[in-house]
Amino acid sequence: MSLIRQQIEEREALNLAPAAARSCESRGRMRPEEECSIRVAFQRDRDRITHCKTFRRLKYKTQVFLAPAGDHYRTRLTHVLEVSQIARTISVALRLNGHLTEAIALGHDLGHTPFGHAGETVLNQLHPEGFRHYQQSLRVVDLLEHKGRGLNLSWEVRDGIVRHSKGRGDIFPLTTAAAHRKMTAEALPQVQVVPIDVRMIPPEGAAELLSAATNSAISVTSANSGNTTTAAAAVHPILPATLEGQAVRVADIIAYVNHDLDDAVRAGLLREEQIPADLIARLGATSAQRVDTMVRDLVEQTLAVGGQRLTMSPEISDGIVALRNFLFANVYENYKIHADFVRAMKVVRELYHYFMEHDEYWEKTIDYPGDTPRDRMVCDYVAGMTDRYALDLYKKIFLPAPWSVL
């Protein structure tokens, strides 16, 4: 009688699309281990992520609004859950591997700092090797969790985590040599990641993000030029190697442009009538309508080209980019948000400098190799803090405590 895990793997072989990743064909883990009799490899990865301490701390990390007092604003945790839901919907419709998709989605933001991109900006300035949250996410699962042992995840999950980020780059990056050089230089610094046995990840470097070829592809037709660019076999090096990882990458932007807009209206930074009429006509009047439009277009356009690559219509993909640009101009760079970010950056900066010189208040829970530089350990410690922990620690270290008179 076959194991339950083997039965699941057999069903994957029968039911998943040809371009989907199969659990039994994973490239493996950093350290070999015995297979589970019930769960396939990617299920175990998902479970390890959801049960780790770093995942729980996302509840108290900023999405856009710093330490929000309202109960209904998104946090980094709710963002991750929304990305997972959207990515799962895409995967089910395209017959991709839902377990892999979910694992990548739940783990993609584990490396985010307190106070969101404000904290990331400061650590990138202070740490000698720079700082990027997607690289830190990989450090978390490879090294920092379980007191320095890491989670020992599958290669495909690690690949999707480290290559999920877009910044302000294209949703579907063009694959011409010129576009490749432009994105490498301006958008995402590359990371040297050796498959399976990486331990320490330098934030900068000229090597490719992952030294692996892939059989997946991605394409987009530009509304401006009318030209279609397709990459096959060797995907643009900033894209995940699996279609599941690429689905998470697209789900990430679908999630945040919609929930950040919703939160901005809730906070009074925007009024609904300020949303450009052409974007409402193109994408929908409500958050639910816009998510449905974006996901439906991605699924239908991808199936129309055979399901071997992810693609969207130029009308919808350009609409997503326009909505993102609208958010940058009216929300992310809003003076009220910026003022909070400046204050948050001061907190992160002073905590970093303090722990470079002092051990007091430092909860050391990771067994680092003996030659690990102090700045690397301080960066990991500060990056792992929640908003409220960082604020409480800042008050304890830098602000005078009130005297009580008996």
Secondary structure, 3 states (H helix, E strand, C coil): CCCHHHHHHHHHHHHCCCCCCCHHHCCCECCCCCCCCCCCHHHHHHHHHHCCHHHHHHHHCECCCCCCCCCCCCEHHHHHHHHHHHHHHHHHHHCCCHHHHHHHHHHCCCCCCCCHHHHHHHHHHHCCCCCCHHHHHHHHHHHHHHHHCCCCCEHHHHHHHHCCCCCCCCCCCCCCHHHHHHHHHHCCCCCCCCCCCCCCCCCCCCCCCCCCCCCCEEEEECCCCCCEEEECCCCCCCCCCCHHHHHHHHHHHHHHHHHHHHHHHHHCCCCHHHCCHHHHHHHCCCHHHHHHHHHHHHHHHHHHCCCCEECCCHHHHHHHHHHHHHHHHHHHCCHHHHHHHHHHHHHHHHHHHHHHHCCCCCCCCCCCCCCCCHHHHHHHHHHCCCHHHHHHHHHHHHCCCCCCCC
